[in-house]
Amino acid sequence: MAQIGGIENSVNDISNTIRSIFPIILGVIFLVGFLFNAGHFFGENADLKKGITRVLVFVLIAGAVVGIFTYLIGIVV
């Protein structure tokens, strides 16, 4: 039983670390996604509708990944 308790504590420590780092990683991903799509907002061939659409699709995909990740962490812990 002592080994099982140690494993549970290790999993809790790892999940807490991931939960604290995950928002930073997500922010970097959003920044990179916006920078890749920034060409649609500025410049000679600016297309605001296309830029907004791509950013929204990126946000929806990232939101789905975050939701799935949060759900899986909730199941494990």
LUMFITOR-980954 format. One line per field, with one value per residue (C-alpha): x negated, y negated, z; residue number from 1; chain. Coordinates in pm, 1 decimal. Example, Ala and Ser with C-alpha at 12.3 -4.5 7.8 and 13.67 -1.06 7.14 Angstrom:
east	-1230.0	-1367.0
north	450.0	106.0
up	780.0	714.0
nr	1	2
kette	A	A
# end
This chain:
east	0.0	-287.0	-404.2	-58.0	-43.5	-382.3	-264.5	48.5	-163.2	-395.2	-100.7	45.1	-289.0	-323.7	35.2	-8.9	-326.3	-151.7	145.0	-84.9	-288.1	-0.4	142.3	-202.9	-239.9	111.3	32.1	-278.5	-76.3	184.7	-87.8	-256.0	78.8	159.8	-181.9	-140.9	196.2	89.0	16.2	389.6	448.9	164.8	-22.2	52.2	284.1	474.4	793.9	962.8	1233.5	982.4	758.5	1043.1	1168.4	825.8	773.2	1118.7	1048.7	715.0	882.6	1150.1	891.5	673.9	983.4	1076.2	725.1	735.7	1077.2	963.8	643.0	831.5	1082.0	805.2	622.4	953.8	999.8	645.6	630.0
north	0.0	-239.1	-212.1	-293.3	-601.2	-710.7	-673.7	-878.8	-1153.7	-1153.8	-1177.6	-1463.9	-1647.9	-1604.1	-1713.3	-2022.0	-2111.3	-2066.4	-2275.0	-2560.0	-2551.8	-2486.3	-2844.0	-2978.3	-2723.2	-2802.9	-3176.3	-3112.0	-2896.4	-3172.8	-3431.9	-3216.6	-3149.1	-3520.2	-3605.4	-3348.6	-3502.8	-3866.6	-3895.2	-3880.4	-4189.6	-4412.4	-4474.2	-4512.7	-4211.8	-4261.7	-4057.7	-4122.3	-3858.2	-3585.6	-3687.2	-3684.0	-3349.9	-3189.0	-3324.4	-3197.9	-2852.2	-2849.1	-2950.0	-2680.5	-2409.6	-2523.4	-2539.6	-2184.2	-2064.9	-2245.0	-2095.7	-1743.0	-1788.0	-1923.3	-1635.8	-1375.6	-1531.7	-1531.1	-1159.8	-1062.1	-1261.0
up	0.0	69.9	-290.5	-424.1	-202.0	-332.7	-690.7	-618.3	-461.9	-763.7	-1004.1	-799.6	-803.6	-1179.9	-1247.5	-1028.5	-1218.3	-1552.9	-1437.1	-1336.3	-1660.6	-1901.6	-1912.8	-2003.6	-2283.1	-2405.8	-2411.4	-2619.9	-2860.4	-2900.2	-2959.1	-3223.2	-3390.5	-3400.7	-3540.7	-3818.2	-3903.7	-3859.2	-4231.0	-4297.3	-4081.8	-4198.9	-4518.6	-4884.2	-4917.3	-4590.9	-4567.3	-4234.1	-4278.2	-4363.1	-4071.5	-3818.7	-3951.4	-3919.7	-3567.5	-3462.2	-3605.7	-3425.4	-3096.8	-3136.9	-3202.4	-2911.9	-2688.5	-2782.8	-2702.6	-2365.9	-2289.4	-2372.1	-2173.2	-1870.7	-1890.6	-1906.0	-1608.9	-1418.9	-1485.0	-1387.8	-1064.8
nr	1	2	3	4	5	6	7	8	9	10	11	12	13	14	15	16	17	18	19	20	21	22	23	24	25	26	27	28	29	30	31	32	33	34	35	36	37	38	39	40	41	42	43	44	45	46	47	48	49	50	51	52	53	54	55	56	57	58	59	60	61	62	63	64	65	66	67	68	69	70	71	72	73	74	75	76	77
kette	A	A	A	A	A	A	A	A	A	A	A	A	A	A	A	A	A	A	A	A	A	A	A	A	A	A	A	A	A	A	A	A	A	A	A	A	A	A	A	A	A	A	A	A	A	A	A	A	A	A	A	A	A	A	A	A	A	A	A	A	A	A	A	A	A	A	A	A	A	A	A	A	A	A	A	A	A
# end
